[in-house]
Amino acid sequence: MHDTFKEVHKIEKNLKSVPKSLKLLSLAFLIYSFSWGMILPYFSIYLARIVPNYSQVGFIISLMSIVAAVISIVIGDLIDKVGRKKILIFAFINYLVIGPIYTVTHSIATLLAARIYHGVAEVGIWIPGCTYVRDISPAHKKAEYMGYFCTASALAYTIGPVFGALVITFFDMKFLFYIVGFAAVVAAIIVQKIPESVKPKRSMLQGIKDVMFKDKFIAKEFKDYTDEKSLGIKVTMISFLSKMSSAILIMTVALYINSIGGSLWQIGLVYSLMYMPFVFQFVFGVISDTLGPKKVLAFGAILSCTFFSALFFANNIVYILIFTFLGSLGLAMVGPVVSGYISVMAKKNNGEITGIYGAISDMAAFTGPLVAGLIADMYGLNFVFIAAAIAMSFVIGIATRM
C-alpha cells in the first residue's frame, strides 16, 4: 500500500511539472475531441440507416482514413518546414464547413464527399499536434508526455458518448455536427496562445514547393523511414495491428449492441467505459518509461487478444461492457509504448516521422472498417471481434522480439 501511495504522489508531481504549452494544447484537443466523442458511438448506426449493408458502412467510415494516409506523409514533411501552429489552426477552422456538410448527407455521394474533406482536415490536426508534443518532450519523458496528451482526448471520448445520447434523445443526431464546428474554433483560439515549438524554416508557399520538388514528394520520407530497419518494421506492425483492432471495435460494438436490441443509452455507456482506460495512458507512459516498454506492450496485447475473443460469445449488455472495457485497457497500454518508440526514432525529423506513422495508423483505420464490414455481411457481427483478436495475437508475438 505504501508503494502505491508513493507512485500516486510521483504521478501528481509529474503532472505539476508538465509545461503550460502542453496543458493548453491538451485542452484544445479535449474540446475538439469532445465534440466527436458525442458522435462517434452512433456514427456507424447513422450510416447503416442510409446505406444498405455493413460493407458500405465500413467503406464510408474507412474512406476518411485512406485520404488521411496519403496526406499524412506530406503534412509531416511540410510542418518541419513551416512550423506546427499554422497548419493546426487552419485545419481546425475547416471544421466550420465540415460539420454542416454532414447534416446534408442523404446519399452515398454526399457521404463520400464529407469523408474525403474530413480526412484532409483531420491530418492537419493530429500530425502537427502529436509532433508538437514530441518537440517539447524531454528525452526521458517521451512516452509520459505523449500519454498526457492522449489522455486529454481520451477523457473527451469517455464523457462524450453520454452527452451525445442526451442530445440525440432531445434533438437530433445532425445537431451534433454543428457542435463540431464551434468546438474546433474554440480549439483554434487556444492553440493561437501557445508558442511555436520550432522555428519555421520556410513560408507556407516555399514549404509546399520544397515538399513537392526538393524532397521529391515522399522519396525523402521513405528513405528516412527505411533507415530505421528492424525496429521500424516491428513498430510499424504493432502500430498497424493495434490501430486496426481499435478501428474494428469502434465501428462494430455499436452495431452489435443495436442488433441485439440495446438502447441508445446502453451504447453510450459501453463506449464511455470502452474509452475510459485511455484516460490513464499517461500512467502507462510512466510505467513504460520505468519498467521498460516490452513488458507493458506484451501484457497489453495479451489483454486485448483475450477479451476481443470473449466478445464473440457476449450475448448481453453486461458481458459486452466488461469485455470491451478490458480489451480497451490492453490497447490503452500499447498506445504510449508505440508513441515512445516513434519518439525515439523521430530524432530531428519529428514532423516527417510522425507523418509516416500517422499514415500507417490511417491505413490501419482504413483496413479495419473494411474488414469488419465484409466479415459482418458474410458471417455476422460477432465474428468481427475474432478478426480483432487475431490481429492482437500477432502483436503479442512481435512484442516478445522487441
C-alpha positions as semicolon CSV with decimal commas, in nm:
position;residue;x (nm);y (nm);z (nm)
1;M;0,000;0,000;0,000
2;H;0,289;0,233;0,088
3;D;0,441;0,181;-0,259
4;T;0,104;0,260;-0,419
5;F;0,083;0,597;-0,241
6;K;0,441;0,674;-0,345
7;E;0,353;0,602;-0,709
8;V;0,040;0,821;-0,693
9;H;0,244;1,104;-0,541
10;K;0,503;1,065;-0,815
11;I;0,235;1,094;-1,086
12;E;0,088;1,403;-0,915
13;K;0,433;1,563;-0,901
14;N;0,493;1,481;-1,268
15;L;0,162;1,643;-1,364
16;K;0,265;1,969;-1,195
17;S;0,589;1,972;-1,395
18;V;0,412;1,941;-1,733
19;P;0,479;2,256;-1,942
20;K;0,198;2,510;-1,984
21;S;0,212;2,475;-2,362
22;L;0,135;2,102;-2,335
23;K;-0,152;2,170;-2,096
24;L;-0,304;2,428;-2,334
25;L;-0,260;2,202;-2,638
26;S;-0,419;1,914;-2,448
27;L;-0,711;2,140;-2,352
28;A;-0,763;2,235;-2,717
29;F;-0,770;1,870;-2,820
30;L;-1,001;1,783;-2,531
31;I;-1,259;2,036;-2,652
32;Y;-1,228;1,928;-3,015
33;S;-1,238;1,556;-2,927
34;F;-1,540;1,602;-2,701
35;S;-1,745;1,717;-3,000
36;W;-1,653;1,399;-3,189
37;G;-1,686;1,186;-2,879
38;M;-2,058;1,267;-2,880
39;I;-2,089;1,146;-3,240
40;L;-1,854;0,851;-3,277
41;P;-2,054;0,580;-3,090
42;Y;-2,360;0,643;-3,304
43;F;-2,195;0,717;-3,638
44;S;-2,198;0,360;-3,773
45;I;-2,568;0,327;-3,683
46;Y;-2,635;0,663;-3,854
47;L;-2,466;0,534;-4,169
48;A;-2,646;0,198;-4,154
49;R;-2,975;0,386;-4,192
50;I;-2,855;0,544;-4,516
51;V;-2,666;0,260;-4,690
52;P;-2,792;-0,098;-4,748
53;N;-2,521;-0,317;-4,589
54;Y;-2,231;-0,331;-4,343
55;S;-1,971;-0,343;-4,620
56;Q;-2,077;0,001;-4,739
57;V;-2,083;0,129;-4,382
58;G;-1,725;0,007;-4,345
59;F;-1,618;0,161;-4,675
60;I;-1,761;0,503;-4,592
61;I;-1,603;0,503;-4,247
62;S;-1,268;0,390;-4,388
63;L;-1,260;0,638;-4,676
64;M;-1,158;0,923;-4,448
65;S;-0,858;0,724;-4,330
66;I;-0,723;0,637;-4,674
67;V;-0,736;1,006;-4,768
68;A;-0,560;1,089;-4,442
69;A;-0,293;0,823;-4,507
70;V;-0,200;0,986;-4,838
71;I;-0,188;1,335;-4,689
72;S;-0,014;1,244;-4,360
73;I;0,335;1,197;-4,504
74;V;0,319;1,524;-4,697
75;I;0,187;1,717;-4,395
76;G;0,458;1,567;-4,175
77;D;0,730;1,694;-4,408
78;L;0,557;2,031;-4,452
79;I;0,529;2,110;-4,080
80;D;0,904;2,052;-4,040
81;K;0,948;2,343;-4,281
82;V;0,669;2,589;-4,190
83;G;0,604;2,505;-3,823
84;R;0,321;2,332;-3,639
85;K;0,076;2,607;-3,545
86;K;-0,015;2,740;-3,891
87;I;-0,131;2,404;-4,019
88;L;-0,304;2,315;-3,692
89;I;-0,509;2,635;-3,671
90;F;-0,601;2,624;-4,040
91;A;-0,722;2,264;-4,006
92;F;-0,939;2,347;-3,704
93;I;-1,108;2,634;-3,888
94;N;-1,206;2,397;-4,172
95;Y;-1,447;2,220;-3,936
96;L;-1,679;2,519;-3,963
97;V;-1,755;2,373;-4,307
98;I;-1,707;2,001;-4,240
99;G;-1,962;1,983;-3,957
100;P;-2,253;2,129;-4,156
101;I;-2,167;1,912;-4,460
102;Y;-2,255;1,602;-4,258
103;T;-2,600;1,743;-4,185
104;V;-2,695;1,734;-4,555
105;T;-2,567;1,382;-4,623
106;H;-2,869;1,197;-4,759
107;S;-2,687;0,985;-5,018
108;I;-2,370;0,783;-5,059
109;A;-2,223;1,051;-5,288
110;T;-2,253;1,329;-5,028
111;L;-2,122;1,097;-4,755
112;L;-1,815;1,023;-4,965
113;A;-1,752;1,396;-5,021
114;A;-1,782;1,467;-4,649
115;R;-1,542;1,185;-4,556
116;I;-1,279;1,296;-4,809
117;Y;-1,285;1,655;-4,686
118;H;-1,281;1,533;-4,325
119;G;-0,979;1,310;-4,395
120;V;-0,773;1,602;-4,527
121;A;-0,857;1,827;-4,230
122;E;-0,802;1,555;-3,969
123;V;-0,440;1,510;-4,076
124;G;-0,380;1,881;-4,030
125;I;-0,486;1,843;-3,668
126;W;-0,334;1,522;-3,537
127;I;0,004;1,521;-3,713
128;P;0,103;1,875;-3,601
129;G;-0,046;1,810;-3,256
130;C;0,149;1,489;-3,192
131;T;0,464;1,641;-3,341
132;Y;0,437;1,943;-3,111
133;V;0,427;1,713;-2,810
134;R;0,736;1,527;-2,930
135;D;0,914;1,859;-2,986
136;I;0,873;1,970;-2,626
137;S;0,920;1,630;-2,458
138;P;1,247;1,563;-2,272
139;A;1,431;1,253;-2,392
140;H;1,345;1,056;-2,075
141;K;0,976;1,153;-2,082
142;K;0,873;1,085;-2,441
143;A;0,609;0,822;-2,362
144;E;0,493;1,006;-2,049
145;Y;0,426;1,340;-2,222
146;M;0,255;1,171;-2,515
147;G;0,048;0,984;-2,260
148;Y;-0,066;1,314;-2,103
149;F;-0,163;1,449;-2,445
150;C;-0,354;1,135;-2,544
151;T;-0,527;1,131;-2,206
152;A;-0,697;1,466;-2,278
153;S;-0,860;1,333;-2,594
154;A;-0,944;1,004;-2,423
155;L;-1,122;1,191;-2,144
156;A;-1,331;1,371;-2,406
157;Y;-1,423;1,043;-2,573
158;T;-1,513;0,899;-2,233
159;I;-1,764;1,167;-2,136
160;G;-1,879;1,245;-2,492
161;P;-2,097;0,936;-2,558
162;V;-2,332;1,005;-2,267
163;F;-2,377;1,368;-2,370
164;G;-2,427;1,251;-2,727
165;A;-2,710;1,021;-2,621
166;L;-2,867;1,310;-2,431
167;V;-2,855;1,544;-2,734
168;I;-2,988;1,279;-2,974
169;T;-3,273;1,196;-2,736
170;F;-3,398;1,555;-2,716
171;F;-3,285;1,691;-3,052
172;D;-3,136;1,504;-3,347
173;M;-2,809;1,339;-3,448
174;K;-2,743;1,615;-3,701
175;F;-2,739;1,880;-3,429
176;L;-2,414;1,727;-3,303
177;F;-2,232;1,810;-3,626
178;Y;-2,287;2,183;-3,569
179;I;-2,121;2,150;-3,229
180;V;-1,809;2,016;-3,403
181;G;-1,752;2,346;-3,587
182;F;-1,795;2,552;-3,269
183;A;-1,559;2,327;-3,070
184;A;-1,292;2,343;-3,342
185;V;-1,295;2,724;-3,343
186;V;-1,252;2,731;-2,964
187;A;-0,962;2,487;-3,001
188;A;-0,800;2,709;-3,267
189;I;-0,820;3,012;-3,034
190;I;-0,644;2,816;-2,758
191;V;-0,371;2,691;-2,995
192;Q;-0,306;3,051;-3,100
193;K;-0,194;3,121;-2,742
194;I;0,083;2,859;-2,731
195;P;0,434;2,931;-2,862
196;E;0,559;2,761;-3,178
197;S;0,777;2,461;-3,088
198;V;1,021;2,502;-3,378
199;K;1,142;2,800;-3,577
200;P;0,979;2,792;-3,923
201;K;1,236;2,745;-4,199
202;R;1,012;2,840;-4,489
203;S;0,699;3,033;-4,576
204;M;0,391;2,825;-4,646
205;L;0,432;2,859;-5,025
206;Q;0,804;2,780;-5,017
207;G;0,743;2,487;-4,785
208;I;0,491;2,335;-5,027
209;K;0,736;2,381;-5,316
210;D;1,015;2,210;-5,117
211;V;0,792;1,914;-5,032
212;M;0,687;1,866;-5,393
213;F;1,017;1,927;-5,572
214;K;1,320;1,936;-5,339
215;D;1,209;1,635;-5,132
216;K;1,053;1,469;-5,438
217;F;0,713;1,434;-5,271
218;I;0,762;1,125;-5,047
219;A;1,105;0,999;-5,161
220;K;1,291;1,158;-4,869
221;E;1,035;1,037;-4,616
222;F;1,059;0,681;-4,746
223;K;1,439;0,684;-4,717
224;D;1,431;0,816;-4,359
225;Y;1,171;0,555;-4,269
226;T;1,375;0,265;-4,411
227;D;1,680;0,384;-4,217
228;E;1,513;0,253;-3,901
229;K;1,542;-0,105;-4,035
230;S;1,432;-0,382;-3,795
231;L;1,292;-0,159;-3,520
232;G;1,093;0,043;-3,772
233;I;0,935;-0,272;-3,919
234;K;0,834;-0,403;-3,575
235;V;0,688;-0,070;-3,462
236;T;0,506;-0,041;-3,794
237;M;0,342;-0,382;-3,749
238;I;0,245;-0,314;-3,387
239;S;0,104;0,027;-3,473
240;F;-0,090;-0,106;-3,772
241;L;-0,238;-0,411;-3,599
242;S;-0,337;-0,232;-3,277
243;K;-0,494;0,061;-3,465
244;M;-0,679;-0,177;-3,694
245;S;-0,820;-0,363;-3,392
246;S;-0,927;-0,035;-3,237
247;A;-1,100;0,075;-3,559
248;I;-1,282;-0,259;-3,579
249;L;-1,404;-0,222;-3,222
250;I;-1,522;0,139;-3,265
251;M;-1,729;0,056;-3,573
252;T;-1,869;-0,279;-3,466
253;V;-1,965;-0,254;-3,098
254;A;-2,250;-0,006;-3,155
255;L;-2,387;-0,206;-3,447
256;Y;-2,370;-0,525;-3,242
257;I;-2,548;-0,375;-2,941
258;N;-2,812;-0,231;-3,175
259;S;-2,859;-0,573;-3,338
260;I;-2,941;-0,740;-3,005
261;G;-3,190;-0,469;-2,912
262;G;-2,968;-0,246;-2,699
263;S;-3,075;0,113;-2,632
264;L;-2,906;0,441;-2,721
265;W;-2,806;0,491;-2,358
266;Q;-2,657;0,143;-2,334
267;I;-2,443;0,213;-2,639
268;G;-2,328;0,541;-2,483
269;L;-2,239;0,371;-2,155
270;V;-2,040;0,094;-2,325
271;Y;-1,842;0,344;-2,533
272;S;-1,774;0,564;-2,230
273;L;-1,627;0,270;-2,043
274;M;-1,451;0,149;-2,356
275;Y;-1,260;0,478;-2,377
276;M;-1,201;0,511;-2,003
277;P;-0,871;0,315;-1,996
278;F;-0,725;0,564;-2,245
279;V;-0,771;0,839;-1,984
280;F;-0,488;0,672;-1,793
281;Q;-0,246;0,648;-2,083
282;F;-0,011;0,888;-1,907
283;V;0,013;0,633;-1,624
284;F;0,101;0,360;-1,872
285;G;0,355;0,600;-2,023
286;V;0,521;0,643;-1,682
287;I;0,514;0,266;-1,624
288;S;0,664;0,205;-1,969
289;D;0,946;0,451;-1,903
290;T;1,006;0,288;-1,562
291;L;0,964;-0,087;-1,618
292;G;1,053;-0,098;-1,986
293;P;0,824;-0,090;-2,289
294;K;0,847;-0,458;-2,379
295;K;0,663;-0,582;-2,067
296;V;0,386;-0,324;-2,093
297;L;0,345;-0,392;-2,464
298;A;0,319;-0,770;-2,423
299;F;0,075;-0,754;-2,131
300;G;-0,148;-0,504;-2,310
301;A;-0,159;-0,716;-2,625
302;I;-0,248;-1,029;-2,424
303;L;-0,535;-0,845;-2,253
304;S;-0,676;-0,722;-2,584
305;C;-0,645;-1,056;-2,759
306;T;-0,817;-1,240;-2,473
307;F;-1,117;-1,011;-2,433
308;F;-1,174;-0,941;-2,802
309;S;-1,207;-1,318;-2,835
310;A;-1,452;-1,321;-2,543
311;L;-1,671;-1,064;-2,721
312;F;-1,756;-1,331;-2,978
313;F;-1,958;-1,509;-2,708
314;A;-2,109;-1,198;-2,544
315;N;-2,489;-1,210;-2,566
316;N;-2,597;-0,934;-2,327
317;I;-2,502;-0,578;-2,244
318;V;-2,318;-0,664;-1,920
319;Y;-2,074;-0,903;-2,089
320;I;-2,022;-0,660;-2,377
321;L;-1,946;-0,380;-2,131
322;I;-1,693;-0,586;-1,932
323;F;-1,515;-0,737;-2,232
324;T;-1,488;-0,412;-2,429
325;F;-1,351;-0,234;-2,120
326;L;-1,080;-0,496;-2,059
327;G;-0,992;-0,523;-2,429
328;S;-0,959;-0,146;-2,450
329;L;-0,744;-0,149;-2,137
330;G;-0,494;-0,357;-2,333
331;L;-0,498;-0,115;-2,629
332;A;-0,450;0,177;-2,390
333;M;-0,133;0,012;-2,260
334;V;0,001;-0,046;-2,612
335;G;-0,052;0,314;-2,731
336;P;0,205;0,508;-2,523
337;V;0,465;0,236;-2,583
338;V;0,431;0,272;-2,959
339;S;0,443;0,652;-2,927
340;G;0,756;0,624;-2,718
341;Y;0,931;0,412;-2,981
342;I;0,828;0,656;-3,255
343;S;0,961;0,950;-3,049
344;V;1,297;0,776;-3,015
345;M;1,316;0,714;-3,390
346;A;1,198;1,064;-3,484
347;K;1,521;1,240;-3,382
348;K;1,548;1,569;-3,577
349;N;1,273;1,483;-3,828
350;N;0,986;1,485;-3,579
351;G;0,719;1,601;-3,820
352;E;0,831;1,373;-4,100
353;I;0,846;1,053;-3,892
354;T;0,523;1,143;-3,712
355;G;0,362;1,188;-4,053
356;I;0,482;0,848;-4,171
357;Y;0,347;0,668;-3,866
358;G;0,032;0,877;-3,889
359;A;-0,010;0,737;-4,240
360;I;0,042;0,385;-4,106
361;S;-0,228;0,442;-3,841
362;D;-0,459;0,581;-4,107
363;M;-0,401;0,277;-4,326
364;A;-0,496;0,061;-4,028
365;A;-0,807;0,271;-3,968
366;F;-0,889;0,223;-4,337
367;T;-0,839;-0,154;-4,326
368;G;-1,027;-0,218;-4,001
369;P;-1,376;-0,100;-4,102
370;L;-1,342;-0,257;-4,448
371;V;-1,259;-0,594;-4,293
372;A;-1,531;-0,550;-4,032
373;G;-1,798;-0,471;-4,291
374;L;-1,712;-0,765;-4,514
375;I;-1,696;-1,015;-4,227
376;A;-2,021;-0,885;-4,078
377;D;-2,206;-0,928;-4,408
378;M;-2,065;-1,276;-4,469
379;Y;-2,073;-1,431;-4,121
380;G;-2,229;-1,194;-3,868
381;L;-2,122;-0,906;-3,646
382;N;-1,981;-1,119;-3,364
383;F;-1,729;-1,280;-3,600
384;V;-1,570;-0,937;-3,649
385;F;-1,434;-0,948;-3,294
386;I;-1,235;-1,261;-3,381
387;A;-1,054;-1,062;-3,651
388;A;-0,952;-0,803;-3,390
389;A;-0,832;-1,079;-3,157
390;I;-0,620;-1,239;-3,430
391;A;-0,457;-0,904;-3,506
392;M;-0,361;-0,858;-3,141
393;S;-0,225;-1,214;-3,123
394;F;0,035;-1,107;-3,380
395;V;0,122;-0,807;-3,162
396;I;0,196;-1,049;-2,876
397;G;0,442;-1,234;-3,097
398;I;0,616;-0,916;-3,212
399;A;0,637;-0,782;-2,854
400;T;0,843;-1,082;-2,747
401;R;1,103;-0,990;-3,012
402;M;1,137;-0,619;-2,936
